């Protein structure tokens, strides 16, 4: 009787994992904290809907996100303006 009581205590200390065994191999998840996320500045802007739609279509056709297409358009615009606006 004492042996059963001790076994029960040990199982309670070990938790549920001692009673339930995994049926499949555990898959290691990549550590998401180690991946660097790009930093963005939030900017709300008002634009003509036709320009917004054109930019969305351009992004879709080139396999880009809307943010990437917008940044590319801004970079192109600023590069045409000369050295004054260079990074």
MDTraj code that builds the backbone (N, CA, C; nanometers):
import mdtraj as md
import numpy as np

residues = "UNK UNK UNK UNK UNK UNK UNK UNK UNK UNK UNK UNK UNK UNK UNK UNK UNK UNK UNK UNK UNK UNK UNK UNK UNK UNK UNK UNK UNK UNK UNK UNK UNK UNK UNK UNK UNK UNK UNK UNK UNK UNK UNK UNK UNK UNK UNK UNK UNK UNK UNK UNK UNK UNK UNK UNK UNK UNK UNK UNK UNK UNK UNK UNK UNK UNK UNK UNK UNK UNK UNK UNK UNK UNK UNK UNK UNK UNK UNK UNK UNK UNK UNK UNK UNK UNK UNK".split()
xyz = np.array([
    [0.0821, -0.1190, 0.0000],
    [0.0000, 0.0000, 0.0000],
    [0.0869, 0.1259, 0.0000],
    [0.1908, 0.1242, 0.0801],
    [0.2812, 0.2390, 0.0873],
    [0.3512, 0.2618, -0.0468],
    [0.3852, 0.1533, -0.1164],
    [0.4513, 0.1639, -0.2457],
    [0.3603, 0.2313, -0.3495],
    [0.2322, 0.1964, -0.3511],
    [0.1372, 0.2576, -0.4439],
    [0.1215, 0.4063, -0.4139],
    [0.1195, 0.4391, -0.2867],
    [0.1048, 0.5790, -0.2472],
    [0.2262, 0.6601, -0.2933],
    [0.3455, 0.6022, -0.2782],
    [0.4674, 0.6701, -0.3229],
    [0.4690, 0.6871, -0.4748],
    [0.4243, 0.5837, -0.5466],
    [0.4177, 0.5936, -0.6927],
    [0.3217, 0.7044, -0.7363],
    [0.2084, 0.7132, -0.6668],
    [0.1122, 0.8169, -0.6991],
    [0.1711, 0.9551, -0.6731],
    [0.2415, 0.9711, -0.5644],
    [0.3055, 1.0994, -0.5326],
    [0.4092, 1.1365, -0.6385],
    [0.4882, 1.0391, -0.6797],
    [0.5902, 1.0654, -0.7816],
    [0.5261, 1.1059, -0.9142],
    [0.4178, 1.0375, -0.9502],
    [0.3491, 1.0721, -1.0746],
    [0.2883, 1.2116, -1.0674],
    [0.2388, 1.2497, -0.9522],
    [0.1808, 1.3827, -0.9368],
    [0.2893, 1.4891, -0.9437],
    [0.4081, 1.4581, -0.8943],
    [0.5188, 1.5532, -0.9016],
    [0.5664, 1.5695, -1.0457],
    [0.5696, 1.4597, -1.1196],
    [0.6181, 1.4638, -1.2571],
    [0.5168, 1.5296, -1.3505],
    [0.3928, 1.5346, -1.3099],
    [0.2918, 1.6004, -1.3912],
    [0.2303, 1.5069, -1.4928],
    [0.1577, 1.5638, -1.5817],
    [0.0839, 1.4882, -1.6820],
    [0.1754, 1.4201, -1.7824],
    [0.2940, 1.4761, -1.8029],
    [0.3846, 1.4194, -1.9027],
    [0.4311, 1.2793, -1.8649],
    [0.4272, 1.2454, -1.7381],
    [0.4666, 1.1102, -1.6989],
    [0.3574, 1.0094, -1.7316],
    [0.2337, 1.0553, -1.7451],
    [0.1232, 0.9653, -1.7747],
    [0.0935, 0.9561, -1.9242],
    [0.1126, 1.0653, -1.9953],
    [0.0800, 1.0704, -2.1374],
    [0.2096, 1.0772, -2.2169],
    [0.2275, 0.9848, -2.3067],
    [0.3464, 0.9809, -2.3912],
    [0.3112, 1.0359, -2.5292],
    [0.4013, 1.1111, -2.5916],
    [0.3721, 1.1606, -2.7266],
    [0.3692, 1.0460, -2.8267],
    [0.2781, 1.0548, -2.9227],
    [0.2655, 0.9491, -3.0232],
    [0.3471, 0.9789, -3.1478],
    [0.3894, 1.1024, -3.1636],
    [0.4721, 1.1394, -3.2779],
    [0.5987, 1.2058, -3.2277],
    [0.6945, 1.2174, -3.3185],
    [0.8175, 1.2850, -3.2818],
    [0.7902, 1.4339, -3.2652],
    [0.8589, 1.4937, -3.1718],
    [0.8411, 1.6371, -3.1523],
    [0.9180, 1.7116, -3.2607],
    [0.8552, 1.8130, -3.3155],
    [0.9156, 1.8941, -3.4208],
    [0.9660, 2.0218, -3.3572],
    [1.0935, 2.0495, -3.3795],
    [1.1498, 2.1717, -3.3238],
    [1.1035, 2.2907, -3.4064],
    [1.0473, 2.3874, -3.3383],
    [1.0049, 2.5102, -3.4029],
    [1.1226, 2.6068, -3.4055],
    [1.1407, 2.6794, -3.5151],
    [1.2493, 2.7783, -3.5174],
    [1.2193, 2.8887, -3.4167],
    [1.3237, 2.9372, -3.3550],
    [1.3081, 3.0423, -3.2558],
    [1.2770, 3.1729, -3.3279],
    [1.1563, 3.2216, -3.3086],
    [1.1121, 3.3407, -3.3798],
    [1.1735, 3.4680, -3.3230],
    [1.2232, 3.4617, -3.2022],
    [1.2809, 3.5804, -3.1408],
    [1.4145, 3.6177, -3.2027],
    [1.4827, 3.5223, -3.2665],
    [1.6145, 3.5509, -3.3219],
    [1.6073, 3.6200, -3.4577],
    [1.4917, 3.6154, -3.5232],
    [1.4796, 3.6766, -3.6546],
    [1.4621, 3.8272, -3.6391],
    [1.5430, 3.9011, -3.7134],
    [1.5349, 4.0468, -3.7096],
    [1.4195, 4.0939, -3.7977],
    [1.3367, 4.1775, -3.7430],
    [1.2280, 4.2351, -3.8203],
    [1.2693, 4.3751, -3.8633],
    [1.2404, 4.4102, -3.9877],
    [1.2762, 4.5459, -4.0316],
    [1.1927, 4.6488, -3.9571],
    [1.2541, 4.7627, -3.9318],
    [1.1842, 4.8692, -3.8614],
    [1.1199, 4.9616, -3.9636],
    [0.9963, 4.9958, -3.9399],
    [0.9222, 5.0830, -4.0292],
    [0.8691, 5.2023, -3.9520],
    [0.8570, 5.3086, -4.0219],
    [0.7928, 5.4279, -3.9688],
    [0.6505, 5.4282, -4.0220],
    [0.5528, 5.4366, -3.9352],
    [0.4141, 5.4380, -3.9767],
    [0.3796, 5.5742, -4.0355],
    [0.3181, 5.5708, -4.1520],
    [0.2859, 5.6960, -4.2210],
    [0.1505, 5.6799, -4.2894],
    [0.0557, 5.7600, -4.2505],
    [-0.0743, 5.7613, -4.3175],
    [-0.0722, 5.8725, -4.4208],
    [-0.1085, 5.8397, -4.5409],
    [-0.1092, 5.9406, -4.6464],
    [-0.2377, 5.9280, -4.7268],
    [-0.2773, 6.0366, -4.7841],
    [-0.3974, 6.0398, -4.8666],
    [-0.3527, 6.0419, -5.0120],
    [-0.4115, 5.9535, -5.0905],
    [-0.3762, 5.9472, -5.2317],
    [-0.5023, 5.9258, -5.3146],
    [-0.4906, 5.9554, -5.4391],
    [-0.5992, 5.9336, -5.5330],
    [-0.6224, 5.7831, -5.5458],
    [-0.7481, 5.7370, -5.5414],
    [-0.7734, 5.5924, -5.5502],
    [-0.7190, 5.5279, -5.6770],
    [-0.7178, 5.6005, -5.7883],
    [-0.6666, 5.5408, -5.9121],
    [-0.5163, 5.5154, -5.9009],
    [-0.4433, 5.6052, -5.8365],
    [-0.2995, 5.5829, -5.8171],
    [-0.2752, 5.4666, -5.7221],
    [-0.3584, 5.4567, -5.6214],
    [-0.3440, 5.3461, -5.5267],
    [-0.3678, 5.2128, -5.5971],
    [-0.4704, 5.2069, -5.6794],
    [-0.4999, 5.0838, -5.7536],
    [-0.3887, 5.0500, -5.8519],
    [-0.3339, 5.1512, -5.9196],
    [-0.2225, 5.1272, -6.0124],
    [-0.1017, 5.0716, -5.9381],
    [-0.0740, 5.1279, -5.8214],
    [0.0394, 5.0808, -5.7425],
    [0.0163, 4.9378, -5.6933],
    [-0.1080, 4.9053, -5.6549],
    [-0.1397, 4.7686, -5.6128],
    [-0.1216, 4.6702, -5.7276],
    [-0.1692, 4.7079, -5.8478],
    [-0.1528, 4.6198, -5.9640],
    [-0.0058, 4.6010, -5.9982],
    [0.0715, 4.7097, -5.9900],
    [0.2157, 4.7011, -6.0157],
    [0.2816, 4.6049, -5.9167],
    [0.2462, 4.6160, -5.7899],
    [0.3039, 4.5290, -5.6874],
    [0.2661, 4.3835, -5.7124],
    [0.1412, 4.3587, -5.7471],
    [0.0955, 4.2221, -5.7730],
    [0.1653, 4.1626, -5.8946],
    [0.1772, 4.2404, -6.0012],
    [0.2409, 4.1915, -6.1236],
    [0.3883, 4.1594, -6.1033],
    [0.4543, 4.2314, -6.0138],
    [0.5973, 4.2104, -5.9909],
    [0.6266, 4.1248, -5.8681],
    [0.5240, 4.0675, -5.8072],
    [0.5432, 3.9794, -5.6923],
    [0.5971, 4.0518, -5.5699],
    [0.5511, 4.1718, -5.5489],
    [0.5970, 4.2530, -5.4367],
    [0.4790, 4.2806, -5.3439],
    [0.5127, 4.3312, -5.2267],
    [0.4078, 4.3826, -5.1400],
    [0.3820, 4.5274, -5.1781],
    [0.2703, 4.5782, -5.1344],
    [0.2378, 4.7175, -5.1635],
    [0.3402, 4.8104, -5.0998],
    [0.3873, 4.7752, -4.9822],
    [0.4886, 4.8569, -4.9145],
    [0.6184, 4.8607, -4.9949],
    [0.6608, 4.7471, -5.0488],
    [0.7827, 4.7434, -5.1295],
    [0.7664, 4.8270, -5.2564],
    [0.6505, 4.8166, -5.3204],
    [0.6263, 4.8944, -5.4421],
    [0.6233, 5.0435, -5.4105],
    [0.5623, 5.0796, -5.3002],
    [0.5565, 5.2199, -5.2606],
    [0.6963, 5.2732, -5.2320],
    [0.7768, 5.1952, -5.1595],
    [0.9139, 5.2377, -5.1299],
    [0.9968, 5.2510, -5.2570],
    [0.9772, 5.1598, -5.3511],
    [1.0493, 5.1676, -5.4786],
    [1.0110, 5.2941, -5.5549],
    [0.8827, 5.3266, -5.5551],
    [0.8368, 5.4473, -5.6245],
    [0.8929, 5.5728, -5.5580],
    [0.8956, 5.5759, -5.4265],
    [0.9501, 5.6916, -5.3546],
    [1.1000, 5.7042, -5.3816],
    [1.1727, 5.5913, -5.3787],
    [1.3167, 5.5950, -5.4071],
    [1.3439, 5.6468, -5.5484],
    [1.2653, 5.6007, -5.6448],
    [1.2813, 5.6463, -5.7826],
    [1.2536, 5.7963, -5.7938],
    [1.1504, 5.8409, -5.7280],
    [1.1160, 5.9832, -5.7313],
    [1.2273, 6.0673, -5.6692],
    [1.2764, 6.0250, -5.5531],
    [1.3795, 6.1035, -5.4853],
    [1.5141, 6.0972, -5.5575],
    [1.5434, 5.9858, -5.6246],
    [1.6699, 5.9774, -5.6983],
    [1.6685, 6.0707, -5.8193],
    [1.5515, 6.0942, -5.8760],
    [1.5397, 6.1884, -5.9880],
    [1.5570, 6.3329, -5.9434],
    [1.5372, 6.3596, -5.8166],
    [1.5455, 6.4967, -5.7658],
    [1.6883, 6.5412, -5.7375],
    [1.7840, 6.4503, -5.7459],
    [1.9237, 6.4902, -5.7331],
    [1.9845, 6.4590, -5.5972],
    [2.1046, 6.5131, -5.5778],
    [2.1846, 6.4840, -5.4590],
    [2.1246, 6.5392, -5.3300],
    [2.0424, 6.6388, -5.3416],
    [1.9879, 6.7024, -5.2222],
    [1.9110, 6.6035, -5.1345],
    [1.8458, 6.5046, -5.1963],
    [1.7630, 6.4096, -5.1226],
    [1.8280, 6.2722, -5.1111],
    [1.9572, 6.2617, -5.1344],
    [2.0271, 6.1329, -5.1256],
    [2.0336, 6.0889, -4.9798],
    [2.0322, 5.9589, -4.9558],
    [2.0360, 5.9102, -4.8164],
    [2.1675, 5.9384, -4.7477],
])
top = md.Topology()
chain = top.add_chain()
for i, resn in enumerate(residues, 1):
    res = top.add_residue(resn, chain, resSeq=i)
    for name in ("N", "CA", "C"):
        top.add_atom(name, md.element.get_by_symbol(name[0]), res)
traj = md.Trajectory(xyz[None], top)
